[in-house]
């Protein structure tokens, strides 16, 4: 298990992404696996800073925990924002015309497409989003 804790500000999103991608490279993961994990971490951390911390997270943190198991990776992202479960929001409709599509919800939609399992819990005053990605198809 590897852990990174960063301030909840935008310039730290890249640090969180690099943390995950470097671990994936070291573990010999393929480029698709790495891209999908990186995009997911980027999206979740950006949403935390924009919507949870309202761009005022310098005194708050985001913690990223990566665990490697025999057949999957688990990436847990924790934050100190008000309780929010992104999994309860309705997915946008990818078949709708561009004029009928809303602006929000696309990031978590793509995370759901890339990760094999996603779960949420709130514990010890923190949101915990758990992303699991299988090592083989």
LUMZADREN-433441 format. One record per residue: residue number from 1; x, y, z of N, C-alpha, C, O in turn; residue in three letters. Coordinates in nm, 2 decimals, always signed. Example, Ala and Ser with C-alpha at 12.3 -4.5 7.8 and 13.67 -1.06 7.14 Angstrom:
REM LUMZADREN-433441
REC  seq  n_xx  n_yy  n_zz  ca_xx  ca_yy  ca_zz  c_xx  c_yy  c_zz  o_xx  o_yy  o_zz  type
REC  1  +1.32  -0.57  +0.78  +1.23  -0.45  +0.78  +1.32  -0.33  +0.78  +1.42  -0.33  +0.85  ALA
REC  2  +1.28  -0.22  +0.71  +1.37  -0.11  +0.71  +1.29  +0.00  +0.79  +1.34  +0.11  +0.80  SER
***
This chain:
REM LUMZADREN-433441
REC  seq  n_xx  n_yy  n_zz  ca_xx  ca_yy  ca_zz  c_xx  c_yy  c_zz  o_xx  o_yy  o_zz  type
REC  1  +0.09  -0.12  +0.00  +0.00  +0.00  +0.00  +0.09  +0.12  +0.00  +0.18  +0.14  +0.08  UNK
REC  2  +0.06  +0.21  -0.09  +0.13  +0.34  -0.10  +0.03  +0.45  -0.08  -0.08  +0.45  -0.13  UNK
REC  3  +0.07  +0.56  -0.01  -0.02  +0.67  +0.02  +0.05  +0.80  -0.01  +0.17  +0.82  +0.01  UNK
REC  4  -0.04  +0.89  -0.06  +0.01  +1.03  -0.09  -0.10  +1.12  -0.03  -0.22  +1.10  -0.05  UNK
REC  5  -0.06  +1.23  +0.04  -0.15  +1.33  +0.09  -0.10  +1.46  +0.04  +0.01  +1.50  +0.06  UNK
REC  6  -0.19  +1.53  -0.03  -0.16  +1.66  -0.08  -0.26  +1.77  -0.04  -0.38  +1.73  -0.01  UNK
REC  7  -0.23  +1.90  -0.04  -0.32  +2.00  -0.02  -0.43  +2.00  -0.13  -0.40  +1.96  -0.25  UNK
REC  8  -0.55  +2.04  -0.10  -0.66  +2.04  -0.19  -0.67  +2.16  -0.29  -0.76  +2.23  -0.29  UNK
REC  9  -0.56  +2.17  -0.36  -0.55  +2.28  -0.46  -0.51  +2.23  -0.60  -0.46  +2.12  -0.61  UNK
REC  10  -0.55  +2.30  -0.70  -0.54  +2.25  -0.84  -0.40  +2.21  -0.88  -0.39  +2.11  -0.95  UNK
REC  11  -0.30  +2.28  -0.84  -0.16  +2.24  -0.89  -0.12  +2.10  -0.83  -0.02  +2.05  -0.87  UNK
REC  12  -0.19  +2.05  -0.73  -0.16  +1.92  -0.67  -0.23  +1.81  -0.74  -0.20  +1.69  -0.72  UNK
REC  13  -0.32  +1.84  -0.83  -0.39  +1.73  -0.91  -0.29  +1.65  -0.99  -0.29  +1.53  -1.00  UNK
REC  14  -0.20  +1.73  -1.06  -0.09  +1.66  -1.13  +0.00  +1.58  -1.05  +0.04  +1.47  -1.09  UNK
REC  15  +0.03  +1.62  -0.92  +0.11  +1.54  -0.83  +0.04  +1.41  -0.80  +0.10  +1.30  -0.80  UNK
REC  16  -0.09  +1.41  -0.77  -0.17  +1.29  -0.75  -0.17  +1.20  -0.87  -0.15  +1.08  -0.85  UNK
REC  17  -0.19  +1.25  -0.98  -0.19  +1.17  -1.11  -0.05  +1.11  -1.13  -0.04  +0.99  -1.16  UNK
REC  18  +0.05  +1.19  -1.11  +0.19  +1.13  -1.13  +0.22  +1.02  -1.03  +0.28  +0.92  -1.06  UNK
REC  19  +0.17  +1.04  -0.91  +0.19  +0.94  -0.80  +0.13  +0.80  -0.85  +0.20  +0.70  -0.84  UNK
REC  20  +0.01  +0.80  -0.90  -0.06  +0.68  -0.95  +0.01  +0.63  -1.08  +0.03  +0.51  -1.09  UNK
REC  21  +0.04  +0.72  -1.17  +0.10  +0.67  -1.30  +0.24  +0.61  -1.28  +0.28  +0.51  -1.34  UNK
REC  22  +0.31  +0.67  -1.19  +0.45  +0.62  -1.16  +0.44  +0.48  -1.10  +0.52  +0.40  -1.13  UNK
REC  23  +0.35  +0.46  -1.00  +0.34  +0.33  -0.94  +0.29  +0.23  -1.05  +0.34  +0.11  -1.05  UNK
REC  24  +0.20  +0.27  -1.14  +0.16  +0.18  -1.24  +0.27  +0.14  -1.34  +0.28  +0.03  -1.38  UNK
REC  25  +0.35  +0.24  -1.38  +0.47  +0.21  -1.46  +0.56  +0.12  -1.39  +0.61  +0.02  -1.45  UNK
REC  26  +0.59  +0.14  -1.26  +0.68  +0.06  -1.19  +0.63  -0.09  -1.18  +0.71  -0.18  -1.18  UNK
REC  27  +0.50  -0.10  -1.18  +0.44  -0.23  -1.17  +0.42  -0.30  -1.31  +0.38  -0.42  -1.32  UNK
REC  28  +0.46  -0.23  -1.41  +0.46  -0.28  -1.55  +0.32  -0.29  -1.61  +0.29  -0.37  -1.70  UNK
REC  29  +0.23  -0.20  -1.57  +0.10  -0.19  -1.63  +0.11  -0.14  -1.77  +0.20  -0.06  -1.81  UNK
REC  30  +0.01  -0.18  -1.86  +0.01  -0.13  -1.99  -0.05  +0.01  -2.00  -0.10  +0.07  -1.91  UNK
REC  31  -0.03  +0.08  -2.12  -0.06  +0.22  -2.13  -0.21  +0.25  -2.12  -0.25  +0.35  -2.06  UNK
REC  32  -0.30  +0.15  -2.16  -0.44  +0.17  -2.14  -0.48  +0.18  -1.99  -0.55  +0.26  -1.95  UNK
REC  33  -0.42  +0.08  -1.92  -0.45  +0.07  -1.77  -0.40  +0.20  -1.71  -0.48  +0.26  -1.63  UNK
REC  34  -0.28  +0.25  -1.74  -0.23  +0.37  -1.68  -0.31  +0.49  -1.72  -0.34  +0.57  -1.63  UNK
REC  35  -0.35  +0.51  -1.85  -0.43  +0.62  -1.89  -0.56  +0.62  -1.82  -0.61  +0.73  -1.77  UNK
REC  36  -0.63  +0.51  -1.80  -0.76  +0.50  -1.74  -0.75  +0.54  -1.59  -0.84  +0.60  -1.54  UNK
REC  37  -0.65  +0.49  -1.53  -0.63  +0.53  -1.38  -0.60  +0.67  -1.37  -0.65  +0.74  -1.28  UNK
REC  38  -0.51  +0.72  -1.46  -0.47  +0.87  -1.45  -0.59  +0.96  -1.47  -0.61  +1.05  -1.40  UNK
REC  39  -0.67  +0.93  -1.58  -0.79  +1.01  -1.60  -0.88  +1.01  -1.49  -0.94  +1.11  -1.45  UNK
REC  40  -0.90  +0.89  -1.43  -1.00  +0.88  -1.31  -0.95  +0.96  -1.19  -1.03  +1.03  -1.13  UNK
REC  41  -0.82  +0.95  -1.16  -0.77  +1.02  -1.05  -0.78  +1.17  -1.07  -0.82  +1.25  -0.99  UNK
REC  42  -0.74  +1.21  -1.19  -0.75  +1.35  -1.23  -0.90  +1.41  -1.21  -0.92  +1.51  -1.15  UNK
REC  43  -0.99  +1.33  -1.27  -1.13  +1.37  -1.26  -1.18  +1.38  -1.12  -1.24  +1.48  -1.08  UNK
REC  44  -1.15  +1.28  -1.04  -1.20  +1.28  -0.90  -1.14  +1.40  -0.82  -1.21  +1.47  -0.75  UNK
REC  45  -1.01  +1.41  -0.83  -0.94  +1.52  -0.75  -0.98  +1.66  -0.80  -1.00  +1.74  -0.71  UNK
REC  46  -1.00  +1.67  -0.93  -1.05  +1.80  -0.98  -1.19  +1.83  -0.92  -1.21  +1.95  -0.88  UNK
REC  47  -1.28  +1.73  -0.93  -1.41  +1.76  -0.87  -1.41  +1.79  -0.72  -1.49  +1.87  -0.68  UNK
REC  48  -1.32  +1.73  -0.65  -1.31  +1.76  -0.51  -1.27  +1.90  -0.49  -1.34  +1.97  -0.41  UNK
REC  49  -1.17  +1.95  -0.56  -1.13  +2.08  -0.54  -1.23  +2.19  -0.59  -1.26  +2.29  -0.53  UNK
REC  50  -1.29  +2.16  -0.71  -1.39  +2.25  -0.76  -1.52  +2.25  -0.69  -1.57  +2.36  -0.65  UNK
REC  51  -1.58  +2.14  -0.66  -1.71  +2.13  -0.61  -1.71  +2.11  -0.45  -1.80  +2.16  -0.39  UNK
REC  52  -1.62  +2.03  -0.40  -1.61  +2.00  -0.26  -1.55  +2.12  -0.18  -1.60  +2.16  -0.08  UNK
REC  53  -1.43  +2.16  -0.23  -1.36  +2.27  -0.16  -1.38  +2.41  -0.22  -1.33  +2.50  -0.17  UNK
REC  54  -1.46  +2.42  -0.33  -1.49  +2.54  -0.39  -1.36  +2.63  -0.42  -1.36  +2.75  -0.39  UNK
REC  55  -1.26  +2.56  -0.47  -1.13  +2.62  -0.50  -1.07  +2.69  -0.37  -0.99  +2.78  -0.39  UNK
REC  56  -1.10  +2.64  -0.25  -1.05  +2.70  -0.13  -1.00  +2.58  -0.04  -1.04  +2.58  +0.08  UNK
REC  57  -0.92  +2.50  -0.10  -0.87  +2.38  -0.02  -0.73  +2.38  +0.03  -0.67  +2.27  +0.06  UNK
REC  58  -0.67  +2.50  +0.04  -0.53  +2.50  +0.08  -0.51  +2.45  +0.22  -0.40  +2.41  +0.26  UNK
REC  59  -0.61  +2.46  +0.30  -0.60  +2.41  +0.44  -0.67  +2.27  +0.46  -0.68  +2.22  +0.57  UNK
REC  60  -0.71  +2.21  +0.34  -0.77  +2.08  +0.34  -0.68  +1.99  +0.26  -0.59  +2.04  +0.19  UNK
REC  61  -0.71  +1.86  +0.26  -0.62  +1.77  +0.19  -0.70  +1.67  +0.11  -0.82  +1.65  +0.13  UNK
REC  62  -0.63  +1.61  +0.02  -0.68  +1.49  -0.06  -0.57  +1.38  -0.03  -0.45  +1.40  -0.05  UNK
REC  63  -0.62  +1.27  +0.00  -0.53  +1.15  +0.02  -0.56  +1.05  -0.08  -0.68  +1.01  -0.11  UNK
REC  64  -0.46  +0.99  -0.14  -0.47  +0.89  -0.25  -0.39  +0.77  -0.20  -0.28  +0.78  -0.16  UNK
REC  65  -0.47  +0.66  -0.19  -0.41  +0.53  -0.14  -0.42  +0.43  -0.26  -0.52  +0.40  -0.31  UNK
REC  66  -0.30  +0.37  -0.30  -0.30  +0.27  -0.40  -0.26  +0.14  -0.34  -0.16  +0.13  -0.27  UNK
REC  67  -0.34  +0.04  -0.36  -0.32  -0.10  -0.31  -0.32  -0.19  -0.43  -0.40  -0.19  -0.52  UNK
REC  68  -0.22  -0.28  -0.44  -0.21  -0.38  -0.55  -0.24  -0.52  -0.49  -0.18  -0.56  -0.40  UNK
REC  69  -0.33  -0.58  -0.56  -0.37  -0.72  -0.53  -0.33  -0.81  -0.64  -0.29  -0.76  -0.75  UNK
REC  70  -0.35  -0.94  -0.63  -0.31  -1.03  -0.73  -0.38  -1.00  -0.87  -0.32  -1.02  -0.97  UNK
REC  71  -0.51  -0.97  -0.86  -0.58  -0.95  -0.99  -0.65  -0.81  -1.01  -0.72  -0.79  -1.10  UNK
REC  72  -0.62  -0.72  -0.92  -0.68  -0.58  -0.94  -0.60  -0.48  -0.85  -0.52  -0.51  -0.76  UNK
REC  73  -0.62  -0.36  -0.89  -0.56  -0.24  -0.82  -0.68  -0.17  -0.75  -0.79  -0.16  -0.81  UNK
REC  74  -0.66  -0.12  -0.63  -0.76  -0.04  -0.56  -0.69  +0.10  -0.54  -0.59  +0.11  -0.48  UNK
REC  75  -0.77  +0.20  -0.59  -0.72  +0.34  -0.56  -0.83  +0.40  -0.48  -0.95  +0.42  -0.52  UNK
REC  76  -0.80  +0.44  -0.36  -0.89  +0.51  -0.27  -0.86  +0.66  -0.26  -0.74  +0.69  -0.23  UNK
REC  77  -0.96  +0.74  -0.28  -0.94  +0.89  -0.28  -1.03  +0.94  -0.17  -1.15  +0.93  -0.17  UNK
REC  78  -0.96  +1.01  -0.07  -1.03  +1.06  +0.04  -1.02  +1.21  +0.05  -0.91  +1.27  +0.02  UNK
REC  79  -1.13  +1.28  +0.10  -1.12  +1.42  +0.11  -1.20  +1.47  +0.23  -1.28  +1.39  +0.29  UNK
REC  80  -1.19  +1.59  +0.26  -1.25  +1.65  +0.38  -1.37  +1.75  +0.34  -1.41  +1.83  +0.43  UNK
REC  81  -1.42  +1.73  +0.22  -1.53  +1.82  +0.18  -1.66  +1.77  +0.24  -1.66  +1.66  +0.30  UNK
REC  82  -1.76  +1.84  +0.24  -1.89  +1.80  +0.29  -1.93  +1.66  +0.22  -1.89  +1.63  +0.11  UNK
REC  83  -2.00  +1.58  +0.30  -2.04  +1.45  +0.25  -2.11  +1.46  +0.11  -2.20  +1.54  +0.09  UNK
REC  84  -2.05  +1.38  +0.02  -2.11  +1.37  -0.12  -2.07  +1.24  -0.18  -1.96  +1.20  -0.19  UNK
REC  85  -2.18  +1.17  -0.23  -2.16  +1.04  -0.30  -2.18  +1.07  -0.45  -2.30  +1.08  -0.49  UNK
REC  86  -2.08  +1.07  -0.53  -2.10  +1.10  -0.67  -2.17  +0.99  -0.74  -2.21  +1.01  -0.86  UNK
REC  87  -2.18  +0.87  -0.68  -2.24  +0.76  -0.75  -2.40  +0.77  -0.75  -2.46  +0.69  -0.82  UNK
REC  88  -2.45  +0.86  -0.67  -2.59  +0.87  -0.66  -2.65  +0.97  -0.77  -2.77  +0.98  -0.79  UNK
REC  89  -2.56  +1.04  -0.84  -2.60  +1.13  -0.94  -2.63  +1.05  -1.07  -2.56  +0.95  -1.10  UNK
REC  90  -2.73  +1.09  -1.14  -2.77  +1.03  -1.27  -2.66  +1.05  -1.37  -2.60  +1.15  -1.38  UNK
REC  91  -2.64  +0.94  -1.45  -2.54  +0.95  -1.56  -2.60  +1.04  -1.67  -2.72  +1.03  -1.70  UNK
REC  92  -2.52  +1.12  -1.74  -2.56  +1.19  -1.86  -2.59  +1.09  -1.97  -2.55  +0.97  -1.97  UNK
REC  93  -2.67  +1.13  -2.06  -2.71  +1.04  -2.17  -2.62  +1.06  -2.29  -2.63  +1.16  -2.36  UNK
REC  94  -2.53  +0.96  -2.32  -2.44  +0.98  -2.43  -2.50  +0.97  -2.57  -2.44  +1.00  -2.67  UNK
REC  95  -2.63  +0.92  -2.57  -2.70  +0.92  -2.70  -2.78  +1.04  -2.73  -2.83  +1.06  -2.84  UNK
REC  96  -2.78  +1.13  -2.63  -2.86  +1.26  -2.66  -2.78  +1.35  -2.76  -2.66  +1.34  -2.77  UNK
REC  97  -2.85  +1.43  -2.83  -2.78  +1.52  -2.92  -2.70  +1.62  -2.84  -2.72  +1.64  -2.72  UNK
REC  98  -2.60  +1.68  -2.90  -2.51  +1.78  -2.83  -2.59  +1.89  -2.77  -2.56  +1.94  -2.66  UNK
REC  99  -2.69  +1.94  -2.83  -2.77  +2.05  -2.78  -2.85  +2.01  -2.66  -2.88  +2.09  -2.57  UNK
REC  100  -2.88  +1.88  -2.64  -2.96  +1.83  -2.53  -2.88  +1.78  -2.41  -2.93  +1.75  -2.30  UNK
REC  101  -2.75  +1.77  -2.43  -2.66  +1.72  -2.32  -2.63  +1.83  -2.22  -2.61  +1.95  -2.26  UNK
REC  102  -2.63  +1.80  -2.10  -2.59  +1.89  -1.99  -2.44  +1.91  -1.98  -2.37  +1.83  -2.04  UNK
REC  103  -2.40  +2.00  -1.90  -2.26  +2.02  -1.89  -2.19  +1.93  -1.78  -2.08  +1.89  -1.80  UNK
REC  104  -2.27  +1.89  -1.68  -2.21  +1.82  -1.57  -2.23  +1.67  -1.58  -2.31  +1.62  -1.66  UNK
REC  105  -2.15  +1.60  -1.50  -2.16  +1.46  -1.48  -2.08  +1.37  -1.57  -2.08  +1.25  -1.56  UNK
REC  106  -2.01  +1.43  -1.67  -1.94  +1.35  -1.77  -1.81  +1.29  -1.71  -1.77  +1.18  -1.74  UNK
REC  107  -1.75  +1.36  -1.61  -1.63  +1.30  -1.55  -1.65  +1.17  -1.48  -1.58  +1.07  -1.51  UNK
REC  108  -1.75  +1.17  -1.39  -1.77  +1.05  -1.31  -1.83  +0.94  -1.41  -1.81  +0.82  -1.38  UNK
REC  109  -1.90  +0.98  -1.51  -1.94  +0.89  -1.61  -1.82  +0.81  -1.67  -1.83  +0.69  -1.69  UNK
REC  110  -1.72  +0.89  -1.71  -1.60  +0.82  -1.77  -1.53  +0.74  -1.67  -1.47  +0.63  -1.70  UNK
REC  111  -1.52  +0.78  -1.54  -1.46  +0.70  -1.44  -1.54  +0.57  -1.43  -1.47  +0.47  -1.41  UNK
REC  112  -1.67  +0.58  -1.43  -1.75  +0.45  -1.42  -1.72  +0.36  -1.54  -1.72  +0.24  -1.53  UNK
REC  113  -1.69  +0.42  -1.66  -1.66  +0.34  -1.77  -1.52  +0.27  -1.76  -1.51  +0.16  -1.81  UNK
REC  114  -1.43  +0.34  -1.70  -1.29  +0.29  -1.70  -1.26  +0.20  -1.58  -1.18  +0.11  -1.59  UNK
REC  115  -1.33  +0.22  -1.47  -1.30  +0.13  -1.35  -1.40  +0.02  -1.35  -1.51  +0.03  -1.40  UNK
REC  116  -1.36  -0.10  -1.29  -1.44  -0.22  -1.29  -1.54  -0.21  -1.17  -1.65  -0.26  -1.18  UNK
REC  117  -1.50  -0.16  -1.06  -1.58  -0.14  -0.94  -1.56  +0.00  -0.88  -1.45  +0.04  -0.87  UNK
REC  118  -1.67  +0.06  -0.84  -1.66  +0.19  -0.77  -1.75  +0.18  -0.65  -1.87  +0.14  -0.67  UNK
REC  119  -1.70  +0.23  -0.54  -1.79  +0.23  -0.42  -1.76  +0.36  -0.34  -1.65  +0.42  -0.36  UNK
REC  120  -1.85  +0.40  -0.26  -1.83  +0.52  -0.18  -1.87  +0.49  -0.03  -1.96  +0.41  +0.00  UNK
REC  121  -1.80  +0.55  +0.06  -1.84  +0.55  +0.20  -1.79  +0.68  +0.26  -1.71  +0.75  +0.21  UNK
REC  122  -1.86  +0.71  +0.37  -1.82  +0.83  +0.45  -1.78  +0.78  +0.58  -1.86  +0.72  +0.66  UNK
REC  123  -1.66  +0.81  +0.62  -1.61  +0.77  +0.75  -1.51  +0.87  +0.81  -1.43  +0.92  +0.74  UNK
REC  124  -1.52  +0.88  +0.94  -1.43  +0.97  +1.01  -1.42  +1.11  +0.95  -1.32  +1.18  +0.94  UNK
REC  125  -1.54  +1.16  +0.91  -1.55  +1.29  +0.85  -1.50  +1.31  +0.71  -1.47  +1.42  +0.67  UNK
REC  126  -1.47  +1.20  +0.64  -1.42  +1.21  +0.51  -1.50  +1.13  +0.41  -1.55  +1.02  +0.44  UNK
REC  127  -1.50  +1.18  +0.29  -1.55  +1.11  +0.17  -1.44  +1.01  +0.13  -1.33  +1.05  +0.12  UNK
REC  128  -1.48  +0.89  +0.10  -1.39  +0.79  +0.05  -1.45  +0.73  -0.08  -1.55  +0.66  -0.07  UNK
REC  129  -1.38  +0.75  -0.19  -1.43  +0.69  -0.31  -1.32  +0.58  -0.35  -1.20  +0.61  -0.36  UNK
REC  130  -1.37  +0.46  -0.37  -1.29  +0.35  -0.39  -1.30  +0.30  -0.54  -1.41  +0.27  -0.58  UNK
REC  131  -1.19  +0.30  -0.61  -1.19  +0.27  -0.75  -1.11  +0.14  -0.76  -1.00  +0.13  -0.71  UNK
REC  132  -1.17  +0.04  -0.83  -1.10  -0.08  -0.85  -1.09  -0.11  -1.00  -1.18  -0.10  -1.07  UNK
REC  133  -0.97  -0.15  -1.04  -0.94  -0.18  -1.18  -0.87  -0.32  -1.19  -0.77  -0.34  -1.13  UNK
REC  134  -0.94  -0.41  -1.27  -0.88  -0.54  -1.29  -0.75  -0.53  -1.37  -0.73  -0.45  -1.46  UNK
REC  135  -0.66  -0.62  -1.34  -0.53  -0.63  -1.41  -0.54  -0.69  -1.55  -0.45  -0.67  -1.63  UNK
REC  136  -0.64  -0.77  -1.57  -0.66  -0.83  -1.70  -0.80  -0.82  -1.75  -0.89  -0.81  -1.66  UNK
REC  137  -0.83  -0.83  -1.88  -0.96  -0.81  -1.93  -1.05  -0.92  -1.89  -1.17  -0.92  -1.93  UNK
***
